[in-house]
Amino acid sequence: MHLYFCFIHRSNALEYIPDDTITLGSTSTDCKTGIKGRLMVGTMKTETAGTNLPKPLDDITVLDMTTALAGPFATFLLAGLGARVIKLENPASGDTCRENAPYLGAEGASLVRRSADDISVSAINRLRNKLGVTLNLKNPEARAVFADLVKKCDVLVENYSRGTLERLGVGYGWLKEVNPRLVYGSITGYGSEDDLSPAKAMDTIIQAQSGVMYTSGGPEDPPIRIGIPMADFCAPMFGVIGILAAIHQAQRTGIGQHIDVSMLGALTMMVSGEPFDLLERCGIPQRTGQTLPRLAPFGIYRTRDGFISICAPTETMARDFFEATGHPELADDAKFATRDARVRNFQELNAFIEKFTRALTSSEALLRLERCGVPSAEVRDPSAATRDPRVIKRGETVPLTHPKYGAVEDVYGMGMPILFSGSDVGFNQPPPELGEHNDMVYRDILGYTSEKIAELKAQKVI
């Protein structure tokens, strides 16, 4: 199986063209460059009736100077929305996510790389729909090449340690001189202007400092790290929001901006959405374990064969809950008739709920609750959750395949959790190999000759 990718004049974006509808140099598609590609990764979203609009960001070009997770996730989202993303990596050492275990190869998954063809699942997940180019910014000859790239881009995103580009002489001051319309997004641990905090930050460090580790678990539990890298995910989402707003403004004014997002700030802002310390001063523990007393009935409860979640905070829902338990009279009991009463008598209410759920299997309890309209669900593990037919159908999770060997392992990754009524979004291109698209980008986008590209390679600039 081969895929062809073609630059179409109408959008100047890399688009997927089925191999049975294109001939290299075809005038019917006005194709400037045809490239024999590799197996696509994940499911390609198919065109459906009404999806006749271009991809939302298909007129935007992004220079991706990111690494690890926070930055690549931001550009991953932009790519999924249709932007042409040019991923810039050092020719000597690419994105660190390429070295994350586990790997996929011809023989399936492994925790260590067994052959040159093995690819990190992290790279497959985060680098899809990106063009891979290399440039050694420490080489003096790279500055002019970098300037040429910046002139062709609408957005630049980076998540290097604070001050890295400035030390290389290509910080925002230089960038806006090269391209005044450029929207420059930076994601750092503590913000670009904070010289007192460490320059480097990791998700667990940010979780520790944000207060989030003391929002889960019981009062006597040690700090609990959130299982997913929450800071690495929430900061780039705010980054993308800022970038899209700045693009909109730049299209009106011709002036770009620096979008500065702090991982600590993004996660701490979310923690401040709940007044944990105030609740504790009012008598409700800051950490309440599996339940939320001020919204009772509300929490995670054990059944005979697992756990379920029950959320019935309003008067109507609480009444429905007591109906589901077979004790509708409790809805009129003075101890449970109002939210304030349920909060005051939470421990007694919680004991009643546990008695109800522990006597039933999860499916039995959920059936009773659902019949009465009580919000409830089984607590699932990640394997079951990512394979939920509902999220697969919507393209919110997708199967990941090896670009060369295909479906060597049953593994699911990130899709695009946004559906548009008139545009097709999502991912249909595999992660690039290091520098895979050098010739295409430097020749077809920057206009470099083959001789110049060869010279840059010989000088180890690219």
KEGU-988492 format. One line per 10 residues: number of its first residue (from 0); their letters; for each residue x, y, z of N, C-alpha, C. Coordinates in steps of 0.02 Angstrom, whole numbers. Example, Ala and Ser with C-alpha at 12.3 -4.5 7.8 and 13.67 -1.06 7.14 Angstrom:
BEGIN
0	AS	660:-284:390:615:-225:390:660:-165:390 | 642:-112:354:684:-53:357:645:2:394
This chain:
BEGIN
0	MHLYFCFIHR	42:-60:0:0:0:0:43:62:0 | 27:109:-43:62:173:-44:12:229:-40 | 33:284:-12:-6:345:-12:33:397:-49 | -1:440:-85:31:496:-117:9:560:-82 | 56:607:-73:39:672:-45:55:724:-98 | 14:774:-102:21:822:-156:9:893:-130 | 48:941:-154:34:1011:-138:-17:1036:-187 | -75:1059:-161:-128:1085:-202:-126:1161:-200 | -130:1193:-257:-123:1266:-260:-175:1302:-218 | -236:1275:-214:-289:1314:-182:-276:1326:-107
10	SNALEYIPDD	-238:1281:-75:-226:1291:-4:-153:1290:15 | -109:1270:-33:-38:1264:-19:-24:1220:41 | -69:1171:54:-61:1126:111:-51:1056:87 | -16:1017:124:-4:947:106:-69:909:115 | -96:880:62:-159:846:65:-151:774:42 | -194:731:67:-194:661:48:-232:651:-17 | -201:619:-64:-234:602:-127:-229:527:-136 | -285:490:-141:-281:417:-150:-240:400:-211 | -203:345:-207:-157:329:-261:-193:308:-325 | -259:295:-321:-294:276:-381:-324:336:-417
20	TITLGSTSTD	-311:397:-390:-340:457:-420:-287:508:-439 | -223:489:-436:-171:538:-450:-115:507:-491 | -90:547:-536:-29:530:-572:20:586:-559 | 81:569:-547:130:621:-533:129:673:-588 | 123:736:-568:121:789:-617:52:798:-649 | 2:767:-621:-65:770:-649:-91:841:-652 | -116:863:-712:-143:930:-719:-213:934:-690 | -248:877:-683:-316:879:-658:-318:900:-585 | -264:886:-547:-262:908:-477:-215:966:-466 | -184:990:-522:-138:1046:-517:-84:1031:-465
30	CKTGIKGRLM	-55:973:-471:-7:949:-421:63:972:-438 | 95:1005:-391:163:1027:-401:214:973:-382 | 199:935:-330:246:885:-306:209:823:-283 | 228:767:-309:198:705:-285:250:666:-246 | 230:638:-189:277:604:-146:249:537:-127 | 284:484:-141:261:418:-120:272:412:-45 | 218:403:-9:222:404:64:224:335:94 | 209:333:160:209:271:197:139:258:223 | 130:202:255:65:186:282:41:240:329 | -22:259:322:-49:309:368:-59:278:436
40	VGTMKTETAG	-62:321:487:-68:300:556:-137:319:581 | -172:271:609:-239:285:634:-289:286:577 | -350:301:591:-402:302:540:-404:369:506 | -411:368:440:-419:430:403:-492:448:404 | -508:508:425:-578:530:427:-603:535:355 | -659:504:341:-685:505:274:-732:563:264 | -735:587:202:-780:642:186:-852:618:191 | -895:657:221:-965:639:225:-1006:695:195 | -1069:682:185:-1113:732:155:-1110:797:196 | -1099:852:161:-1098:916:196:-1029:940:215
50	TNLPKPLDDI	-978:896:211:-910:917:230:-875:944:168 | -899:1001:144:-871:1029:83:-830:1092:95 | -821:1109:158:-778:1166:175:-706:1143:183 | -658:1187:171:-588:1168:184:-576:1156:258 | -521:1124:275:-504:1116:345:-495:1184:377 | -515:1192:439:-518:1259:469:-452:1298:466 | -396:1264:472:-331:1299:473:-289:1283:411 | -321:1266:355:-281:1243:298:-242:1299:265 | -253:1362:285:-215:1418:258:-160:1441:306 | -149:1402:359:-100:1421:410:-40:1374:408
60	TVLDMTTALA	20:1403:410:81:1363:413:114:1373:481 | 131:1319:514:159:1320:581:230:1292:581 | 277:1329:610:345:1304:619:348:1274:690 | 356:1209:693:353:1171:756:423:1159:781 | 442:1195:834:508:1187:865:500:1157:935 | 457:1107:940:439:1080:1006:471:1012:1018 | 468:992:1081:497:928:1099:459:899:1159 | 465:834:1169:434:799:1226:358:795:1217 | 318:829:1260:246:822:1257:208:888:1252 | 221:935:1297:180:995:1300:179:1031:1232
70	GPFATFLLAG	237:1043:1204:240:1077:1139:213:1036:1082 | 236:973:1074:209:931:1020:133:923:1023 | 104:924:1084:31:916:1088:-4:978:1059 | 25:1038:1070:-3:1099:1042:-3:1095:966 | 53:1077:937:58:1075:864:20:1016:835 | 12:962:874:-30:906:855:-102:930:845 | -127:970:891:-195:996:885:-202:1042:824 | -152:1084:813:-154:1128:755:-153:1088:690 | -112:1035:688:-110:992:629:-177:958:618 | -208:934:672:-272:901:665:-326:947:639
80	LGARVIKLEN	-318:1012:650:-366:1061:625:-349:1084:554 | -297:1055:525:-282:1067:456:-222:1110:441 | -188:1136:492:-129:1177:479:-73:1135:448 | -34:1168:406:26:1135:381:80:1145:433 | 101:1092:466:149:1095:522:216:1069:499 | 267:1111:502:335:1093:484:374:1081:549 | 389:1019:563:423:1002:625:499:1007:616 | 529:1053:652:601:1066:647:638:1030:702 | 687:988:684:726:949:732:800:956:718 | 839:946:770:912:945:762:931:882:723
90	PASGDTCREN	972:888:670:990:828:631:1027:775:672 | 1060:796:726:1098:748:767:1054:713:818 | 999:745:839:956:715:890:887:745:884 | 839:704:868:772:730:857:734:740:922 | 669:748:915:624:757:972:634:700:1022 | 639:718:1086:652:667:1137:596:615:1141 | 536:632:1118:482:583:1120:496:523:1075 | 542:530:1029:560:474:985:596:418:1024 | 619:435:1085:656:385:1125:614:358:1182 | 549:372:1184:506:348:1238:483:276:1226
100	APYLGAEGAS	489:233:1276:460:166:1272:385:172:1285 | 345:125:1257:363:67:1217:371:85:1143 | 397:37:1106:409:46:1034:366:-4:996 | 349:14:934:316:-33:889:364:-50:833 | 367:-115:816:409:-138:762:378:-197:726 | 416:-229:685:390:-285:646:363:-341:690 | 392:-349:749:371:-404:793:324:-380:849 | 295:-321:841:248:-297:891:279:-246:938 | 255:-245:1000:277:-195:1049:334:-221:1091 | 378:-175:1113:432:-193:1158:453:-132:1198
110	LVRRSADDIS	484:-143:1255:507:-89:1298:575:-62:1278 | 609:-98:1234:674:-75:1209:672:-79:1132 | 710:-35:1100:712:-35:1027:753:-96:1004 | 722:-137:962:755:-198:939:783:-192:868 | 760:-143:830:785:-133:763:778:-60:744 | 811:-42:689:809:28:667:739:49:647 | 696:1:630:628:17:608:580:28:667 | 601:11:727:557:20:785:544:94:797 | 482:111:811:462:181:821:426:187:888 | 442:238:925:409:250:989:335:262:979
120	VSAINRLRNK	294:232:1021:222:245:1018:208:318:1032 | 248:349:1075:240:421:1088:249:461:1024 | 299:444:984:310:479:921:253:467:872 | 230:405:868:173:391:824:113:431:846 | 103:437:910:45:472:937:49:548:925 | 108:578:937:113:651:939:136:684:875 | 168:647:830:200:679:772:162:669:707 | 102:642:710:64:632:649:47:699:615 | 39:695:549:20:753:508:69:810:513 | 133:794:521:185:845:522:238:829:470
130	LGVTLNLKNP	266:881:441:321:874:394:386:877:434 | 429:827:425:491:824:463:550:854:427 | 579:907:455:640:937:427:691:945:482 | 754:951:463:808:960:512:845:1025:498 | 870:1055:553:910:1115:548:949:1122:613 | 1014:1130:607:1058:1138:665:1067:1212:679 | 1029:1239:725:1031:1310:739:1096:1334:770 | 1138:1287:792:1203:1306:820:1254:1317:765 | 1237:1297:704:1281:1308:647:1271:1380:621 | 1323:1420:614:1315:1490:592:1277:1497:526
140	EARAVFADLV	1282:1447:483:1249:1450:418:1174:1438:423 | 1151:1415:481:1080:1398:488:1036:1460:497 | 1065:1515:518:1024:1574:534:985:1600:474 | 1018:1601:416:984:1625:355:929:1577:334 | 943:1512:341:892:1462:324:832:1469:371 | 847:1477:434:794:1485:483:751:1547:468 | 783:1601:449:747:1662:431:701:1649:372 | 725:1612:322:682:1596:265:621:1555:285 | 631:1508:332:574:1469:357:524:1513:394 | 550:1556:437:506:1600:476:464:1645:431
150	KKCDVLVENY	493:1669:377:457:1713:331:397:1677:299 | 401:1611:293:348:1573:261:294:1549:309 | 304:1564:374:259:1536:424:214:1589:456 | 156:1568:477:110:1610:513:120:1604:589 | 143:1546:610:148:1530:682:214:1494:694 | 245:1507:751:301:1468:776:284:1447:847 | 294:1383:862:280:1357:930:343:1323:956 | 362:1339:1018:420:1306:1049:407:1297:1123 | 438:1246:1151:435:1234:1223:503:1217:1251 | 555:1251:1225:622:1242:1251:626:1272:1322
160	SRGTLERLGV	680:1257:1356:693:1290:1420:694:1365:1409 | 671:1402:1458:666:1474:1452:732:1505:1429 | 728:1546:1377:786:1583:1353:828:1548:1301 | 809:1487:1281:851:1449:1234:859:1486:1167 | 805:1508:1137:810:1541:1072:847:1608:1078 | 838:1642:1134:875:1705:1143:951:1692:1144 | 971:1638:1178:1043:1622:1180:1070:1604:1111 | 1026:1578:1068:1047:1562:1000:1042:1622:953 | 1019:1678:980:1015:1739:941:954:1743:896 | 904:1700:909:844:1700:866:782:1702:909
170	GYGWLKEVNP	784:1742:963:726:1749:1006:671:1790:974 | 620:1807:1014:562:1840:985:578:1909:956 | 625:1945:987:644:2009:959:669:2003:888 | 711:1953:875:737:1940:808:681:1915:762 | 639:1869:788:587:1839:747:538:1890:720 | 517:1938:763:467:1986:739:496:2036:690 | 562:2044:690:593:2084:637:592:2047:571 | 603:1982:574:603:1941:513:532:1935:485 | 482:1927:529:413:1918:507:367:1952:558 | 349:2015:547:307:2051:595:239:2020:608
180	RLVYGSITGY	215:1980:560:149:1949:568:152:1884:608 | 212:1861:625:220:1796:657:187:1794:725 | 149:1741:737:122:1726:803:169:1676:835 | 200:1696:890:252:1655:922:225:1628:988 | 215:1563:991:189:1532:1051:244:1495:1089 | 252:1512:1153:302:1476:1194:267:1446:1255 | 284:1384:1270:258:1349:1329:317:1332:1373 | 318:1361:1432:373:1349:1479:344:1329:1547 | 388:1309:1591:364:1289:1657:334:1346:1697 | 367:1405:1694:347:1460:1738:338:1526:1702
190	GSEDDLSPAK	338:1526:1637:331:1587:1599:397:1612:1573 | 395:1647:1518:456:1669:1484:493:1724:1521 | 459:1761:1564:490:1818:1598:513:1803:1669 | 502:1742:1693:518:1724:1762:590:1701:1767 | 634:1746:1786:705:1729:1792:723:1698:1859 | 676:1696:1906:691:1670:1973:676:1595:1978 | 631:1570:1938:614:1499:1940:661:1459:1897 | 664:1393:1907:707:1351:1865:688:1358:1791 | 737:1351:1747:722:1357:1675:687:1295:1649 | 699:1238:1681:670:1175:1658:614:1153:1704
200	AMDTIIQAQS	565:1119:1676:509:1095:1715:482:1030:1686 | 459:986:1728:428:924:1707:357:921:1736 | 314:881:1706:244:878:1727:237:864:1802 | 273:814:1827:265:797:1898:289:853:1943 | 340:890:1922:362:949:1961:307:1001:1964 | 275:1013:1907:221:1062:1904:161:1038:1944 | 144:975:1939:89:948:1980:103:959:2054 | 165:947:2074:184:954:2144:175:1027:2168 | 193:1074:2125:190:1145:2145:121:1176:2138 | 78:1145:2097:12:1174:2082:-39:1163:2137
210	GVMYTSGGPE	-26:1116:2183:-75:1099:2234:-120:1042:2215 | -117:1020:2151:-165:970:2128:-155:902:2162 | -94:888:2185:-81:823:2217:-117:816:2284 | -138:872:2312:-175:869:2376:-250:880:2366 | -274:869:2305:-346:875:2293:-379:807:2286 | -340:754:2277:-367:686:2271:-345:645:2331 | -381:589:2342:-364:546:2398:-397:567:2462 | -384:529:2515:-412:545:2580:-367:589:2622 | -392:612:2679:-354:659:2721:-286:632:2743 | -280:566:2752:-217:538:2777:-172:511:2721
220	DPPIRIGIPM	-194:515:2659:-155:488:2603:-96:534:2587 | -42:506:2560:12:548:2535:-11:585:2473 | 28:633:2448:10:667:2386:-1:618:2329 | -49:630:2287:-66:584:2233:-53:618:2166 | -8:589:2127:6:614:2060:-50:592:2012 | -76:639:1974:-126:622:1923:-93:577:1871 | -128:524:1852:-97:473:1809:-79:499:1740 | -120:543:1711:-102:572:1647:-61:636:1660 | -17:654:1615:24:715:1626:-17:778:1617 | -54:795:1667:-105:848:1662:-76:915:1643
230	ADFCAPMFGV	-20:935:1672:10:999:1656:34:1001:1584 | 61:945:1561:85:940:1492:28:942:1442 | -32:927:1463:-89:929:1418:-127:996:1423 | -137:1022:1484:-179:1082:1489:-143:1144:1465 | -78:1151:1477:-41:1210:1455:-44:1219:1378 | -32:1166:1339:-36:1176:1266:-107:1191:1241 | -158:1167:1276:-226:1185:1255:-237:1259:1263 | -214:1289:1319:-218:1361:1326:-174:1395:1274 | -117:1364:1258:-73:1392:1207:-108:1396:1140 | -143:1343:1121:-179:1342:1057:-234:1395:1056
240	IGILAAIHQA	-270:1402:1112:-322:1454:1116:-291:1523:1104 | -234:1536:1137:-200:1600:1127:-176:1610:1056 | -148:1557:1027:-122:1560:959:-178:1576:909 | -235:1542:916:-290:1554:870:-317:1625:877 | -320:1651:939:-342:1720:948:-292:1769:916 | -227:1755:924:-176:1800:896:-175:1796:819 | -188:1737:791:-193:1731:718:-250:1775:693 | -307:1771:727:-365:1811:707:-348:1885:708 | -313:1906:760:-295:1977:764:-242:1996:713 | -194:1952:701:-142:1967:652:-170:1973:582
250	QRTGIGQHID	-223:1934:567:-254:1939:501:-289:2006:492 | -309:2037:547:-342:2103:544:-292:2160:546 | -238:2151:584:-192:2207:597:-125:2201:562 | -107:2140:542:-41:2129:513:14:2124:564 | -4:2121:628:45:2120:682:37:2056:723 | 91:2018:731:89:1957:772:103:1973:845 | 102:1921:886:114:1929:957:151:1868:984 | 179:1877:1044:209:1822:1081:156:1796:1130 | 137:1733:1122:89:1700:1167:129:1660:1217 | 127:1681:1280:170:1655:1333:127:1615:1382
260	VSMLGALTMM	135:1549:1384:95:1507:1427:140:1471:1477 | 121:1475:1540:157:1442:1594:121:1378:1615 | 157:1323:1618:126:1260:1640:100:1266:1711 | 140:1297:1755:119:1306:1824:56:1349:1828 | 55:1402:1790:-4:1446:1790:-66:1412:1764 | -59:1374:1710:-117:1341:1680:-147:1290:1728 | -105:1249:1760:-132:1198:1805:-158:1229:1870 | -122:1278:1896:-144:1310:1959:-210:1347:1948 | -219:1376:1890:-283:1408:1875:-340:1358:1880 | -329:1297:1856:-381:1246:1860:-393:1225:1933
270	VSGEPFDLLE	-339:1220:1972:-348:1203:2043:-390:1256:2078 | -380:1319:2059:-416:1374:2092:-490:1376:2073 | -510:1333:2026:-581:1329:2009:-624:1300:2064 | -593:1267:2113:-628:1241:2171:-598:1272:2234 | -638:1300:2279:-611:1333:2339:-594:1283:2394 | -543:1242:2382:-527:1187:2428:-513:1211:2499 | -472:1263:2505:-454:1287:2572:-513:1319:2607 | -556:1353:2570:-615:1383:2601:-663:1329:2626 | -671:1276:2587:-715:1222:2609:-689:1191:2673 | -623:1184:2677:-594:1155:2738:-607:1200:2799
280	RCGIPQRTGQ	-602:1266:2788:-616:1312:2843:-690:1309:2863 | -731:1287:2816:-803:1281:2831:-821:1212:2858 | -771:1169:2868:-784:1104:2899:-784:1045:2853 | -774:1054:2787:-770:998:2740:-696:986:2724 | -671:926:2736:-600:912:2723:-580:929:2651 | -520:953:2644:-494:969:2577:-491:907:2534 | -475:851:2564:-470:787:2527:-524:741:2555 | -569:721:2511:-627:682:2533:-629:612:2503 | -572:590:2476:-569:521:2451:-612:510:2389 | -654:458:2391:-692:438:2332:-758:475:2326
290	TLPRLAPFGI	-774:518:2373:-838:552:2371:-830:628:2377 | -884:664:2361:-885:736:2367:-944:755:2412 | -932:761:2477:-987:770:2526:-1033:828:2511 | -1008:884:2486:-1051:942:2477:-1100:934:2419 | -1093:880:2380:-1140:867:2325:-1176:801:2333 | -1170:769:2390:-1196:702:2401:-1271:696:2382 | -1288:638:2350:-1247:579:2333:-1201:594:2273 | -1137:584:2284:-1089:602:2231:-1023:567:2246 | -1002:519:2204:-938:487:2216:-931:420:2181 | -880:384:2201:-863:318:2175:-879:267:2229
300	YRTRDGFISI	-916:214:2210:-939:165:2260:-925:94:2235 | -905:52:2282:-890:-17:2266:-954:-57:2258 | -953:-102:2208:-1007:-150:2198:-979:-220:2212 | -1020:-270:2198:-996:-339:2210:-939:-357:2163 | -935:-326:2104:-884:-346:2056:-845:-287:2026 | -847:-229:2059:-810:-173:2032:-827:-108:2067 | -828:-54:2027:-844:12:2054:-890:48:2005 | -933:91:2032:-974:133:1991:-971:205:2016 | -986:251:1972:-990:322:1990:-1064:342:1993 | -1082:378:2045:-1151:403:2054:-1147:478:2066
310	CAPTETMARD	-1186:516:2028:-1187:589:2036:-1259:613:2037 | -1284:630:2096:-1353:653:2102:-1357:714:2148 | -1328:770:2128:-1322:827:2174:-1385:870:2181 | -1430:869:2132:-1488:912:2136:-1545:878:2173 | -1596:917:2192:-1653:888:2228:-1688:835:2187 | -1698:849:2122:-1732:800:2079:-1691:737:2072 | -1626:744:2061:-1583:685:2054:-1580:645:2118 | -1577:679:2175:-1574:643:2239:-1639:604:2250 | -1694:634:2232:-1759:599:2239:-1759:537:2193 | -1734:546:2132:-1730:489:2085:-1684:434:2113
320	FFEATGHPEL	-1630:455:2146:-1583:406:2174:-1618:365:2228 | -1653:396:2274:-1687:358:2326:-1740:312:2296 | -1771:334:2242:-1819:290:2206:-1783:228:2180 | -1723:237:2152:-1686:181:2124:-1665:132:2178 | -1653:155:2238:-1631:110:2292:-1689:71:2322 | -1750:90:2302:-1809:57:2332:-1833:90:2395 | -1807:149:2410:-1827:185:2471:-1846:256:2453 | -1900:266:2415:-1919:334:2396:-1937:378:2455 | -1956:347:2511:-1976:386:2569:-1918:428:2597 | -1855:408:2583:-1798:445:2610:-1793:515:2580
330	ADDAKFATRD	-1823:525:2521:-1821:591:2490:-1858:643:2532 | -1904:619:2575:-1941:665:2618:-1918:663:2690 | -1868:622:2703:-1839:618:2770:-1802:684:2785 | -1813:712:2843:-1782:777:2860:-1706:775:2854 | -1676:716:2861:-1603:710:2858:-1576:715:2786 | -1620:702:2737:-1597:698:2667:-1640:739:2619 | -1688:776:2643:-1736:809:2599:-1708:868:2561 | -1654:898:2586:-1623:955:2551:-1548:943:2545 | -1517:982:2501:-1444:974:2492:-1408:990:2557 | -1426:1043:2591:-1394:1060:2654:-1401:1003:2704
340	ARVRNFQELN	-1460:972:2706:-1470:917:2753:-1427:857:2733 | -1422:844:2670:-1380:787:2647:-1307:799:2663 | -1285:862:2657:-1216:878:2674:-1204:868:2749 | -1250:892:2791:-1242:884:2863:-1241:811:2884 | -1279:769:2849:-1286:698:2867:-1251:654:2815 | -1196:680:2788:-1163:645:2734:-1141:574:2754 | -1112:566:2812:-1085:501:2831:-1140:449:2834 | -1197:466:2862:-1253:419:2864:-1278:404:2793 | -1282:456:2751:-1304:446:2682:-1254:403:2644 | -1190:415:2654:-1139:377:2619:-1142:303:2639
350	AFIEKFTRAL	-1153:289:2703:-1159:219:2726:-1219:185:2692 | -1273:222:2684:-1332:194:2650:-1317:179:2577 | -1282:225:2544:-1264:214:2473:-1220:152:2465 | -1170:146:2508:-1125:89:2504:-1162:23:2517 | -1209:23:2562:-1248:-38:2575:-1288:-57:2513 | -1314:-6:2479:-1352:-18:2418:-1307:-47:2362 | -1249:-16:2349:-1208:-37:2293:-1171:-102:2306 | -1150:-114:2367:-1112:-175:2382:-1155:-238:2377 | -1220:-231:2378:-1264:-289:2373:-1277:-309:2301 | -1254:-269:2253:-1269:-281:2183:-1205:-284:2142
360	TSSEALLRLE	-1210:-314:2083:-1156:-309:2034:-1160:-239:2003 | -1107:-220:1969:-1107:-154:1937:-1164:-148:1886 | -1174:-199:1846:-1227:-196:1796:-1296:-193:1828 | -1306:-229:1882:-1370:-227:1917:-1383:-157:1947 | -1333:-130:1979:-1341:-63:2009:-1354:-11:1956 | -1315:-14:1901:-1323:36:1848:-1392:30:1815 | -1418:-30:1808:-1484:-39:1778:-1537:-4:1819 | -1534:-12:1885:-1582:21:1929:-1575:97:1926 | -1514:120:1928:-1502:192:1927:-1524:223:1860 | -1507:190:1806:-1524:217:1740:-1599:217:1729
370	RCGVPSAEVR	-1635:167:1754:-1707:166:1747:-1740:226:1780 | -1709:252:1832:-1736:310:1868:-1704:375:1846 | -1661:372:1795:-1631:432:1768:-1576:462:1810 | -1543:420:1851:-1488:445:1894:-1422:442:1855 | -1386:497:1848:-1321:495:1814:-1274:446:1849 | -1249:397:1811:-1207:345:1840:-1169:310:1785 | -1114:278:1803:-1073:243:1753:-1026:195:1787 | -1006:144:1750:-955:97:1774:-887:131:1771 | -845:118:1820:-776:142:1819:-735:94:1777 | -708:119:1721:-672:76:1674:-597:89:1677
380	DPSAATRDPR	-559:41:1653:-487:51:1647:-473:84:1579 | -411:110:1569:-396:145:1506:-407:102:1444 | -392:38:1448:-400:-5:1389:-472:-5:1365 | -519:-14:1411:-589:-15:1392:-612:54:1369 | -589:106:1404:-613:174:1389:-591:196:1319 | -528:183:1300:-504:206:1235:-532:167:1177 | -563:110:1192:-594:69:1140:-670:73:1140 | -697:122:1176:-768:134:1177:-792:149:1105 | -840:111:1079:-863:122:1010:-886:193:997 | -911:227:1048:-935:296:1039:-878:343:1023
390	VIKRGETVPL	-822:337:1059:-766:384:1046:-728:364:983 | -727:299:967:-695:277:905:-735:303:845 | -801:297:848:-843:321:793:-832:394:779 | -823:433:831:-814:506:823:-741:525:808 | -696:476:805:-626:490:790:-589:521:848 | -615:512:910:-583:542:968:-525:499:994 | -528:435:983:-469:391:989:-465:352:924 | -403:335:905:-392:301:842:-340:245:851 | -346:192:813:-294:140:816:-228:167:788 | -173:151:820:-107:172:796:-73:113:761
400	THPKYGAVED	-44:128:705:-10:76:667:61:97:651 | 103:48:638:172:62:618:171:85:545 | 207:139:528:205:164:459:227:114:407 | 269:67:426:294:18:378:259:-49:384 | 246:-71:445:221:-139:456:147:-143:472 | 115:-86:480:43:-86:491:24:-101:563 | -33:-137:570:-63:-151:636:-27:-209:670 | 30:-194:699:70:-247:731:50:-257:804 | 9:-213:830:-11:-217:901:-78:-182:909 | -118:-206:957:-182:-173:972:-169:-115:1018
410	VYGMGMPILF	-162:-55:989:-147:5:1029:-186:64:1000 | -215:103:1045:-254:162:1024:-220:226:1048 | -229:278:1009:-199:342:1026:-247:399:1017 | -220:460:1018:-261:520:1018:-290:535:949 | -354:549:948:-386:575:888:-400:649:898 | -447:675:859:-467:746:865:-537:749:897 | -542:770:960:-607:769:994:-651:829:979 | -647:854:918:-689:910:895:-716:890:827 | -781:893:818:-812:879:754:-841:943:725 | -831:955:660:-856:1013:626:-912:991:578
420	SGSDVGFNQP	-964:1030:573:-1020:1011:530:-1003:1015:456 | -955:1058:438:-940:1067:368:-869:1054:347 | -824:1039:395:-754:1028:380:-731:960:405 | -684:931:368:-654:867:388:-591:882:428 | -585:854:488:-525:864:529:-500:796:552 | -440:795:579:-412:732:604:-343:719:575 | -323:656:574:-254:638:557:-253:582:506 | -214:592:454:-208:541:402:-137:531:378 | -88:562:412:-18:555:391:23:526:448 | 69:482:432:111:451:484:161:500:511
430	PPELGEHNDM	192:485:568:245:528:595:303:528:547 | 335:586:536:391:587:490:454:557:520 | 495:528:478:562:509:500:602:574:508 | 657:570:543:698:629:555:722:657:488 | 701:718:472:722:750:410:690:722:347 | 637:685:355:607:651:297:586:699:241 | 563:759:260:537:804:209:584:863:195 | 648:854:209:697:907:196:694:932:124 | 700:887:77:703:907:7:639:943:-13 | 582:917:8:518:946:-11:510:1016:17
440	VYRDILGYTS	523:1024:83:513:1089:114:563:1140:88 | 627:1122:87:677:1170:67:673:1186:-8 | 652:1137:-48:647:1150:-120:580:1182:-138 | 525:1153:-116:460:1174:-140:430:1232:-101 | 449:1240:-38:423:1295:1:471:1355:2 | 535:1340:12:585:1395:14:614:1410:-54 | 607:1365:-102:633:1377:-169:707:1364:-177 | 738:1327:-132:809:1312:-137:822:1264:-195 | 880:1272:-226:899:1225:-279:925:1160:-249 | 927:1108:-289:954:1044:-266:1027:1051:-245
450	EKIAELKAQK	1063:1094:-280:1133:1106:-263:1140:1138:-194 | 1097:1187:-180:1101:1221:-115:1082:1173:-59 | 1032:1132:-70:1012:1083:-19:1069:1035:-6 | 1101:1012:-59:1158:966:-51:1215:999:-13 | 1226:1063:-26:1279:1100:9:1263:1107:83 | 1200:1122:99:1179:1127:169:1188:1060:205 | 1173:1006:171:1183:939:201:1258:926:213 | 1299:944:164:1371:933:171:1400:974:228 | 1372:1033:239:1397:1076:293:1365:1058:361 | 1322:1007:360:1287:984:420:1243:1039:450
460	VI	1216:1081:407:1168:1131:427:1099:1099:435 | 1084:1053:388:1020:1017:390:1032:942:394
